[in-house]
Amino acid sequence: MQGPATWEREMEIEHVATACRARVSRDGWLAAADAPVWITRDGDPHDHVLMPGELLPLHEGDRLVVEPWQAGQAARLTFVASRAESPLDPLQALALLAETFALLLEQAARTARKMADRVRPYPVMRHGRAP
């Protein structure tokens, strides 16, 4: 398990390849960008599986164990701190949205390539028999 990370800045991106501990020092949201992650929060009787594009609210003081849902598959997470006194800067929000959308498109392209690799050409039947 990796050493503890501390999420305290307004926006942070974390790459998770194995289980790691994290401590939240500001209220905010955690988003899975490109792969599902499994999250266990101290004191929470339920674990969470965060799918790409989903958000999980986090609170100051939360202690988590975060790991990829599938062993050997790294995941990219984005933590965005919420600030009651002022909302997220519109340019930062747009950048986060664009990055998340780009990662989802990359995931869709990888899935499409995998599906295309599985397609096998079948002989075309002509007049009741294969060529």
Contacts in CASP RR format, 6 or more apart in sequence:
PFRMAT RR
TARGET T0000
AUTHOR 0000-0000-0000
METHOD contacts of the structure
MODEL  1
MQGPATWEREMEIEHVATACRARVSRDGWLAAADAPVWITRDGDPHDHVL
MPGELLPLHEGDRLVVEPWQAGQAARLTFVASRAESPLDPLQALALLAET
FALLLEQAARTARKMADRVRPYPVMRHGRAP
1 18 0 8 1.000
1 19 0 8 1.000
1 20 0 8 1.000
1 21 0 8 1.000
1 65 0 8 1.000
2 16 0 8 1.000
2 18 0 8 1.000
2 19 0 8 1.000
2 20 0 8 1.000
2 21 0 8 1.000
3 20 0 8 1.000
3 21 0 8 1.000
4 20 0 8 1.000
4 21 0 8 1.000
4 22 0 8 1.000
4 23 0 8 1.000
5 14 0 8 1.000
5 20 0 8 1.000
5 21 0 8 1.000
5 22 0 8 1.000
5 23 0 8 1.000
6 22 0 8 1.000
6 23 0 8 1.000
6 24 0 8 1.000
6 25 0 8 1.000
7 14 0 8 1.000
7 22 0 8 1.000
7 23 0 8 1.000
7 24 0 8 1.000
7 25 0 8 1.000
7 26 0 8 1.000
7 30 0 8 1.000
7 58 0 8 1.000
7 79 0 8 1.000
7 81 0 8 1.000
8 25 0 8 1.000
8 26 0 8 1.000
8 81 0 8 1.000
9 81 0 8 1.000
10 80 0 8 1.000
10 81 0 8 1.000
10 83 0 8 1.000
10 88 0 8 1.000
10 92 0 8 1.000
11 78 0 8 1.000
11 79 0 8 1.000
11 80 0 8 1.000
11 81 0 8 1.000
11 88 0 8 1.000
11 92 0 8 1.000
11 96 0 8 1.000
12 78 0 8 1.000
12 79 0 8 1.000
13 33 0 8 1.000
13 76 0 8 1.000
13 77 0 8 1.000
13 78 0 8 1.000
13 79 0 8 1.000
14 22 0 8 1.000
14 66 0 8 1.000
14 76 0 8 1.000
14 77 0 8 1.000
14 78 0 8 1.000
14 79 0 8 1.000
15 74 0 8 1.000
15 75 0 8 1.000
15 76 0 8 1.000
15 77 0 8 1.000
16 37 0 8 1.000
16 66 0 8 1.000
16 67 0 8 1.000
16 68 0 8 1.000
16 74 0 8 1.000
16 75 0 8 1.000
16 76 0 8 1.000
16 77 0 8 1.000
17 68 0 8 1.000
17 72 0 8 1.000
17 74 0 8 1.000
17 75 0 8 1.000
18 67 0 8 1.000
18 68 0 8 1.000
18 72 0 8 1.000
19 65 0 8 1.000
19 66 0 8 1.000
19 67 0 8 1.000
20 65 0 8 1.000
20 66 0 8 1.000
20 67 0 8 1.000
21 63 0 8 1.000
21 64 0 8 1.000
21 65 0 8 1.000
21 66 0 8 1.000
22 63 0 8 1.000
22 64 0 8 1.000
22 65 0 8 1.000
22 66 0 8 1.000
23 61 0 8 1.000
23 62 0 8 1.000
23 63 0 8 1.000
23 64 0 8 1.000
24 58 0 8 1.000
24 59 0 8 1.000
24 60 0 8 1.000
24 61 0 8 1.000
24 62 0 8 1.000
24 63 0 8 1.000
24 64 0 8 1.000
24 79 0 8 1.000
25 60 0 8 1.000
25 61 0 8 1.000
26 60 0 8 1.000
26 81 0 8 1.000
26 82 0 8 1.000
27 57 0 8 1.000
27 58 0 8 1.000
27 59 0 8 1.000
27 60 0 8 1.000
27 81 0 8 1.000
27 82 0 8 1.000
28 57 0 8 1.000
28 58 0 8 1.000
28 59 0 8 1.000
28 79 0 8 1.000
28 80 0 8 1.000
28 81 0 8 1.000
28 82 0 8 1.000
29 55 0 8 1.000
29 56 0 8 1.000
29 57 0 8 1.000
29 58 0 8 1.000
29 79 0 8 1.000
29 80 0 8 1.000
29 82 0 8 1.000
30 39 0 8 1.000
30 50 0 8 1.000
30 55 0 8 1.000
30 56 0 8 1.000
30 58 0 8 1.000
30 77 0 8 1.000
30 78 0 8 1.000
30 79 0 8 1.000
31 50 0 8 1.000
31 53 0 8 1.000
31 54 0 8 1.000
31 55 0 8 1.000
31 56 0 8 1.000
31 77 0 8 1.000
31 78 0 8 1.000
31 79 0 8 1.000
31 80 0 8 1.000
31 96 0 8 1.000
31 100 0 8 1.000
32 50 0 8 1.000
32 51 0 8 1.000
32 52 0 8 1.000
32 53 0 8 1.000
32 54 0 8 1.000
32 75 0 8 1.000
32 76 0 8 1.000
32 77 0 8 1.000
33 52 0 8 1.000
33 53 0 8 1.000
33 75 0 8 1.000
33 76 0 8 1.000
33 77 0 8 1.000
33 78 0 8 1.000
33 99 0 8 1.000
33 100 0 8 1.000
33 103 0 8 1.000
34 52 0 8 1.000
34 75 0 8 1.000
34 76 0 8 1.000
34 103 0 8 1.000
34 104 0 8 1.000
34 106 0 8 1.000
34 107 0 8 1.000
35 52 0 8 1.000
35 68 0 8 1.000
35 69 0 8 1.000
35 70 0 8 1.000
35 73 0 8 1.000
35 74 0 8 1.000
35 75 0 8 1.000
35 76 0 8 1.000
35 107 0 8 1.000
36 49 0 8 1.000
36 50 0 8 1.000
36 51 0 8 1.000
36 52 0 8 1.000
36 68 0 8 1.000
36 69 0 8 1.000
36 70 0 8 1.000
36 75 0 8 1.000
37 49 0 8 1.000
37 50 0 8 1.000
37 66 0 8 1.000
37 67 0 8 1.000
37 68 0 8 1.000
37 69 0 8 1.000
37 75 0 8 1.000
37 77 0 8 1.000
38 47 0 8 1.000
38 48 0 8 1.000
38 49 0 8 1.000
38 66 0 8 1.000
38 67 0 8 1.000
38 68 0 8 1.000
38 69 0 8 1.000
39 47 0 8 1.000
39 48 0 8 1.000
39 49 0 8 1.000
39 50 0 8 1.000
39 56 0 8 1.000
39 64 0 8 1.000
39 65 0 8 1.000
39 66 0 8 1.000
40 47 0 8 1.000
40 48 0 8 1.000
40 64 0 8 1.000
40 65 0 8 1.000
41 48 0 8 1.000
41 62 0 8 1.000
41 63 0 8 1.000
41 64 0 8 1.000
42 62 0 8 1.000
42 63 0 8 1.000
42 64 0 8 1.000
48 56 0 8 1.000
49 69 0 8 1.000
50 56 0 8 1.000
52 103 0 8 1.000
52 104 0 8 1.000
52 107 0 8 1.000
53 100 0 8 1.000
53 104 0 8 1.000
58 64 0 8 1.000
58 79 0 8 1.000
66 77 0 8 1.000
68 74 0 8 1.000
68 75 0 8 1.000
69 75 0 8 1.000
76 103 0 8 1.000
78 96 0 8 1.000
78 99 0 8 1.000
78 100 0 8 1.000
80 88 0 8 1.000
80 96 0 8 1.000
82 88 0 8 1.000
88 96 0 8 1.000
123 130 0 8 1.000
123 131 0 8 1.000
124 130 0 8 1.000
124 131 0 8 1.000
END
